[in-house]
Amino acid sequence: MQAGVRNAAGIPELRRRIFFTLAMLAVYRAGVQVPTPGVNREALGLFFDELGGMFDMFNLFAGGALEGFSIFALGIMPYISATIIFQLLTVVVPYLDALKKEGEAGRQKITQYTRYSTIGLALVQGMFISVGLEGMSAPGGVPLVIDPGWGFRLMTMLTLTCGTAFIMWLGEQITERGIGNGISLIIFAGIVASMPSALASTFRMVGTGELALIAIPLLLVMVLGVTGFIVFVETSQRRIPVQYAKRMVGRQMYGGQQSHLPLKINMAGVIPAIFASSIMMFPETIGNFVQVDWIQRASAAMAWGSLPHTIIFVIFLVFFCFFYVAITFNPTDVSDNLKRNGGFIPGVRPGKKTADFLDRVATRLTVVGALYISAICVLPTVLISEFNVPFYFGGTALLIVVVVAIDTIGQIESHTMMRNYDGFLKSGRFKGRR
C-alpha cells in the first residue's frame, strides 16, 4: 500500500485526480470562512459555547461552519438525510425498486430525486433556523440577529440552501473526477481541519485546571489504541474458499484453480455512523429552535449523553448496519455469478444452498460489525460526560477519519496497480511485430 501511494506522483492521470480532489476540498474550506449576512458571529459563538453537546456533533459534520454560521452552516446533512429517505423508500416503493433494478439509468434517476429532496430539506431547515435565531440571544443578552424580519429569513434560507447545493455538487465532482468518495471526504476534511483547535482547547483546559494533566497521555494512548483497533477491524476479512471446476475448451483444459471470496467484517463501512448521527441531531436541534413546551421536554429527554439518547443511537446504528448490508450485498447474485463461472464453495451445493450459506455468513459478520461500530460511536458519550474530553477525540470522529483514509488510500493503490500492470506481452518473452 505504501509503495502504491509513493508511486502515485508518477502517474499523470492519478496525479490530476489527487490535485483536483485537494483543490475542491480547499474550495470547501474557503467557503466555510464566508459568513451568512445579518448574524452577529461573536454573539453566536458565545451562544453555541453554552449549548455544547449535540451542537458540537453538528458542528463537527459541518466542518466548523456552524459555530461561525457560514454559508455552509447546514453542511452536507440535508443530502445525507435525503439519501437515507430514498434508500428506505427503495425498499417499500415499487416504482423506486424498479428504478434501482434498471442499472445506471435508474440510479441516475434516483440520484436526481435525491438532489431535489436535498434542496427541499435545506429550504425547510434554513427557514426553521432563521426563525429560531431571531428569538435567541447570547448569554450577555446580545441578540444573535442584527436586523430580524422576513428579509433576514428569506436571505438566510436561500443562502444556506445554495451552500448545501454547492457542497453537494463539490462532493459529486470529487467522486466523478477526483479520488475517493466526495461526500465522505468533505466530512473527513471538516474533522481534520478542526483537530488543531481541538488540541489547543485541550491544552487550554489543562492550563485552567478543567482537565487533569495526567489525562493528556491517557488521551493519547486512547486515541492510538482506538485508531489501531479501527484499522485492524476495517482491514480484516472473512475469506470464503472458492473452487473452480476444470473444463475442456477445444483441446485446452481450463479452471481447477482455488480462490477465495473476501467479505469484510464491517461490510457497512462508515455509513451507519454518519446516518445514525445525522438522524439523532434532529430532536435537540428542533428543541433549541422551537420554543414549545412539549418539544422542549422531549428534547431534554433526548439530550446528548443521556441514557435514552444512547439507547436509540445504538438501535439506529445496528439498524443501518443491517439495512446497508442488505441493499449492497445480494447473496443470490453472488451465488449465480459463481455458478455461471464454474465456481463453487467446497462442501456447499451451488445455487440456493450457496446463497443461504453466504447469507448466514453475512448476517454473522454484520452482527459483529454492528457491535464494533456501536462500541466505537458510543465512546464519545462516555468521554464527554465522565472526563470532559473534547468531542473531536471521540470514536465517531476517529471512525470517519480512519475509514475514509483507508478507503481513499485503497483507491489510490488500485489506480496505481492498474496503471503499472504491463501484462506478459510487454514484459514477457514474446514481442509483437512492428
C-alpha positions in Angstrom: 0.0 0.0 0.0 2.8 2.4 0.9 4.6 1.7 -2.3 1.4 2.3 -4.3 0.9 5.7 -2.7 4.6 6.7 -3.3 4.2 5.8 -7.0 1.1 7.9 -7.4 3.1 11.0 -8.2 4.5 9.3 -11.3 1.1 8.6 -12.9 -0.3 11.7 -14.7 -4.0 10.8 -14.5 -3.8 9.8 -10.8 -1.8 13.0 -10.1 -4.5 15.1 -11.7 -7.2 13.3 -9.8 -5.4 13.9 -6.5 -4.8 17.6 -7.3 -8.4 18.0 -8.3 -9.6 16.5 -5.0 -7.3 18.7 -3.0 -8.5 21.8 -4.9 -12.1 21.0 -4.3 -11.5 20.4 -0.6 -9.7 23.8 -0.5 -12.7 25.5 -2.1 -14.9 23.9 0.5 -12.7 25.0 3.4 -12.6 28.6 1.9 -16.4 28.6 1.8 -16.6 27.7 5.5 -15.0 31.0 6.3 -17.6 33.1 4.4 -20.3 34.3 7.0 -24.0 34.4 6.4 -25.1 38.1 6.3 -27.2 39.5 9.2 -25.8 37.4 12.0 -23.7 38.6 14.9 -20.9 35.9 14.8 -19.4 36.8 18.2 -22.7 36.5 20.0 -23.5 33.3 18.1 -20.1 31.8 19.2 -20.9 32.6 22.8 -24.4 31.1 22.4 -23.0 27.8 21.0 -20.4 27.6 23.7 -23.2 27.5 26.2 -25.0 24.7 24.3 -22.2 22.2 23.6 -23.4 18.5 23.3 -25.2 17.8 20.1 -24.2 21.2 18.5 -20.6 20.0 18.8 -21.6 17.0 16.8 -23.4 19.1 14.2 -20.5 21.5 14.0 -18.2 18.5 13.6 -20.1 17.3 10.5 -20.3 20.9 9.2 -16.6 21.3 9.4 -16.8 24.2 11.9 -19.2 26.1 9.7 -22.0 26.2 12.3 -20.1 28.0 15.0 -19.4 30.9 12.7 -22.7 30.4 10.8 -21.1 30.5 7.4 -22.8 29.9 4.1 -22.1 26.2 4.6 -23.7 26.1 8.0 -26.1 23.3 7.1 -23.2 21.3 5.7 -23.9 18.1 3.9 -26.6 16.9 6.4 -29.6 17.6 4.1 -28.1 15.5 1.4 -27.4 12.6 3.8 -30.9 12.8 5.2 -32.3 12.7 1.6 -30.2 9.8 0.8 -31.4 7.9 3.9 -35.0 8.7 2.9 -34.7 7.3 -0.6 -32.8 4.2 0.4 -35.6 3.4 2.8 -38.2 4.2 0.2 -36.5 2.0 -2.4 -37.4 -1.0 -0.2 -41.1 -0.1 0.2 -42.0 1.8 -3.0 -42.3 -0.5 -6.1 -41.5 2.3 -8.6 -38.2 3.2 -6.9 -37.3 -0.5 -6.6 -37.9 -0.9 -10.3 -35.7 2.1 -11.0 -32.9 0.6 -8.9 -33.0 -2.6 -10.9 -32.7 -0.7 -14.2 -29.0 -0.2 -13.7 -27.2 3.0 -14.4 -30.2 4.9 -15.8 -32.3 4.1 -12.8 -29.6 5.0 -10.4 -29.2 8.4 -12.1 -33.0 8.9 -11.8 -32.9 8.2 -8.1 -29.9 10.5 -7.7 -31.9 13.2 -9.4 -34.8 12.7 -6.9 -32.3 12.8 -4.0 -30.9 16.1 -5.2 -34.4 17.7 -5.4 -35.2 16.4 -1.9 -31.9 17.8 -0.6 -33.0 21.3 -1.8 -36.4 20.9 -0.2 -34.9 19.8 3.1 -32.4 22.6 3.0 -35.1 25.2 2.4 -37.2 23.9 5.4 -34.2 23.7 7.7 -32.9 27.1 6.6 -36.3 28.6 7.4 -36.5 27.0 10.8 -33.0 28.1 11.7 -33.6 31.7 10.7 -36.8 31.9 12.7 -35.2 30.3 15.7 -32.2 32.6 15.6 -34.4 35.7 15.7 -35.7 34.7 19.1 -32.3 33.9 20.7 -29.6 36.0 22.3 -26.1 35.4 23.7 -25.5 34.9 27.4 -25.0 38.7 27.8 -28.4 39.5 26.2 -26.9 40.5 22.8 -29.3 39.4 20.0 -28.0 36.9 17.5 -29.7 38.5 14.5 -28.8 42.1 13.7 -31.9 43.0 11.7 -34.7 40.4 12.2 -37.6 40.1 9.8 -38.7 38.4 6.6 -35.8 39.9 4.7 -33.4 38.1 7.0 -35.4 34.8 6.9 -35.6 34.6 3.1 -31.9 35.6 2.7 -30.7 33.1 5.3 -32.9 30.3 3.8 -31.7 30.9 0.3 -28.0 31.4 1.4 -27.9 28.1 3.4 -29.7 26.2 0.7 -27.3 27.4 -2.0 -24.4 26.5 0.3 -25.7 23.0 0.7 -26.3 22.6 -3.0 -22.8 23.8 -3.7 -21.3 21.3 -1.2 -23.4 18.5 -2.8 -22.0 19.5 -6.2 -18.5 19.5 -4.9 -18.9 16.0 -3.5 -20.2 14.7 -6.7 -17.4 16.3 -8.7 -14.8 14.7 -6.3 -16.4 11.3 -6.7 -16.5 11.6 -10.5 -13.3 13.4 -11.4 -11.2 13.0 -8.2 -10.2 10.2 -5.9 -12.4 8.7 -3.2 -15.9 9.3 -2.1 -16.6 13.0 -2.3 -19.2 13.3 0.5 -17.1 11.3 2.9 -14.0 13.3 2.0 -15.8 16.5 2.7 -16.8 15.3 6.2 -13.2 14.0 6.6 -11.8 17.4 5.7 -14.0 19.2 8.2 -13.0 16.9 11.0 -9.3 17.1 10.2 -9.5 20.9 9.9 -11.0 21.0 13.4 -8.2 18.9 15.0 -5.8 21.8 15.7 -8.4 23.9 17.5 -9.4 20.7 19.5 -5.7 20.3 20.5 -5.5 23.9 21.5 -8.7 23.6 23.5 -7.4 20.5 25.3 -4.2 22.2 26.4 -6.2 25.3 27.4 -8.4 23.1 29.6 -5.3 21.6 31.2 -4.0 25.1 31.9 -7.2 26.2 33.6 -7.5 23.0 35.6 -10.6 21.7 33.9 -8.7 18.7 32.6 -6.0 16.9 34.7 -2.5 16.8 33.3 -2.4 13.0 33.5 -5.3 12.9 31.1 -3.1 14.0 28.2 -1.0 10.8 27.9 -4.1 8.7 28.7 -6.0 10.5 25.9 -3.1 9.9 23.5 -2.9 6.2 24.4 -6.7 6.0 23.9 -6.7 7.7 20.5 -3.8 5.5 19.3 -5.5 2.4 20.6 -8.9 3.1 19.1 -7.2 4.0 15.8 -5.3 0.8 15.7 -8.4 -1.2 16.6 -10.4 0.5 13.8 -7.6 -0.2 11.3 -7.4 -3.8 12.4 -11.2 -4.4 12.1 -11.6 -2.5 8.8 -8.8 -4.4 7.1 -10.0 -7.8 8.5 -11.8 -10.2 6.1 -13.7 -13.5 6.3 -12.2 -15.4 3.3 -14.6 -18.0 1.9 -12.7 -20.6 -0.2 -14.0 -20.9 -3.8 -13.0 -23.8 -6.1 -13.4 -23.6 -9.9 -14.1 -26.8 -11.7 -12.0 -27.9 -14.6 -13.5 -27.7 -18.1 -12.3 -28.5 -21.6 -12.4 -25.8 -24.2 -11.2 -27.2 -27.5 -8.0 -29.0 -26.7 -7.2 -26.9 -23.7 -8.0 -27.6 -20.1 -9.2 -24.5 -18.1 -10.1 -24.0 -14.5 -9.3 -26.1 -11.5 -7.7 -23.2 -9.5 -8.6 -22.2 -6.0 -9.5 -18.7 -4.9 -11.5 -17.0 -2.1 -14.4 -14.6 -1.7 -13.4 -11.8 0.7 -16.1 -10.4 3.0 -15.2 -7.5 5.3 -16.1 -7.8 9.0 -17.5 -4.3 8.8 -19.3 -4.6 5.5 -21.3 -1.4 6.1 -18.2 0.8 6.5 -18.8 4.3 8.0 -22.3 4.8 6.5 -24.2 3.7 9.7 -22.3 6.1 11.9 -23.0 9.0 9.5 -26.7 8.1 9.0 -27.4 7.5 12.7 -25.6 10.6 13.8 -27.5 12.8 11.3 -30.8 11.4 12.5 -30.0 11.9 16.2 -29.2 15.6 15.6 -32.9 16.4 14.9 -34.5 16.2 18.3 -32.1 18.5 20.1 -31.8 20.9 17.1 -35.6 21.3 17.0 -35.7 21.7 20.7 -33.3 24.6 20.6 -35.0 26.4 17.8 -38.7 25.7 18.6 -39.9 27.2 21.9 -42.8 24.9 22.6 -43.2 23.3 26.0 -43.7 19.6 25.0 -41.0 19.9 22.3 -38.6 21.3 25.0 -39.3 18.4 27.3 -38.9 15.8 24.6 -35.6 17.5 23.5 -34.3 17.5 27.1 -35.1 13.8 27.5 -33.1 13.1 24.3 -30.2 15.3 25.2 -26.8 14.2 24.0 -25.2 11.8 26.5 -28.5 10.8 28.2 -29.4 7.1 28.5 -32.4 7.3 26.1 -30.3 9.1 23.5 -27.5 6.4 23.8 -30.0 3.5 23.5 -31.8 4.9 20.5 -28.4 5.8 18.9 -27.2 2.2 19.2 -30.5 1.0 17.8 -30.1 3.2 14.7 -26.5 2.1 14.3 -27.5 -1.6 14.3 -30.4 -0.9 12.0 -28.4 0.9 9.4 -25.6 -1.7 9.6 -28.1 -4.4 8.6 -30.0 -2.2 6.2 -26.9 -1.0 4.3 -25.5 -4.6 4.0 -28.9 -5.8 2.8 -29.0 -3.3 -0.1 -25.3 -3.6 -1.1 -24.7 -7.4 -0.7 -27.0 -9.8 -2.5 -26.1 -13.4 -1.8 -28.3 -14.7 -4.6 -26.5 -12.6 -7.2 -23.1 -13.7 -5.8 -24.2 -17.3 -5.9 -25.4 -17.0 -9.5 -22.1 -15.4 -10.6 -20.1 -18.2 -9.0 -22.3 -20.8 -10.7 -22.1 -19.1 -14.0 -18.3 -19.0 -13.9 -18.0 -22.6 -12.8 -17.1 -21.8 -9.2 -18.4 -23.4 -6.0 -17.8 -23.3 -2.3 -16.3 -26.7 -1.1 -18.9 -28.6 0.9 -21.8 -26.4 -0.2 -24.1 -27.2 -3.2 -24.3 -24.5 -5.9 -27.5 -22.4 -6.2 -29.8 -21.8 -3.3 -27.6 -23.6 -0.8 -24.7 -21.3 -1.6 -26.9 -18.2 -1.4 -28.2 -19.4 2.0 -24.7 -20.1 3.2 -23.5 -16.6 2.1 -26.5 -15.0 3.8 -25.7 -16.7 7.1 -22.0 -15.6 6.9 -23.0 -12.0 6.0 -25.5 -11.9 8.9 -22.9 -13.1 11.4 -20.4 -10.6 10.1 -23.0 -7.8 10.3 -23.7 -8.6 13.9 -20.0 -8.3 14.7 -19.7 -5.2 12.6 -22.7 -3.6 14.3 -21.3 -4.3 17.8 -18.0 -2.9 16.7 -19.5 0.3 15.3 -21.8 0.8 18.3 -18.8 0.4 20.7 -16.7 2.9 18.8 -19.5 5.5 18.4 -20.8 5.4 22.0 -17.3 6.1 23.2 -17.6 9.9 22.8 -20.6 10.0 25.1 -18.6 8.3 27.9 -15.6 10.6 27.4 -17.6 13.8 27.3 -19.9 13.1 30.2 -17.3 11.5 32.5 -13.9 13.0 31.6 -14.8 16.3 29.9 -12.8 15.4 26.8 -13.2 17.5 23.6 -15.6 15.9 21.2 -13.2 15.7 18.3 -11.3 12.9 20.0 -14.4 10.7 20.3 -14.9 7.4 18.5 -17.3 8.7 15.8 -14.7 11.3 14.5 -11.9 8.8 14.6 -14.0 6.1 12.8 -14.9 8.5 10.0 -11.3 9.8 9.6 -9.7 6.3 9.7 -12.2 4.6 7.4 -12.2 7.3 4.8 -8.4 7.5 4.8 -8.2 3.7 4.3 -10.8 3.8 1.5 -9.0 6.7 -0.3 -5.6 5.1 0.0 -7.0 1.8 -1.3 -8.4 3.6 -4.3 -5.1 5.3 -5.0 -3.4 1.9 -4.8 -5.9 0.4 -7.2 -5.3 3.1 -9.7 -1.5 2.6 -9.3 -1.8 -1.2 -9.8 -3.9 -0.8 -12.9 -1.6 1.8 -14.4 1.6 -0.2 -13.7 0.3 -3.6 -14.9 2.1 -4.2 -18.2 1.0 -7.7 -19.0 3.0 -10.6 -20.3 3.0 -9.3 -24.0 5.1 -6.3 -23.0 7.4 -7.7 -20.4 7.4 -11.4 -21.3 9.4 -13.4 -23.9 7.1 -12.8 -26.8 7.1 -9.4 -28.5 4.6 -8.2 -31.0 5.8 -7.4 -34.6 6.1 -3.8 -35.6 
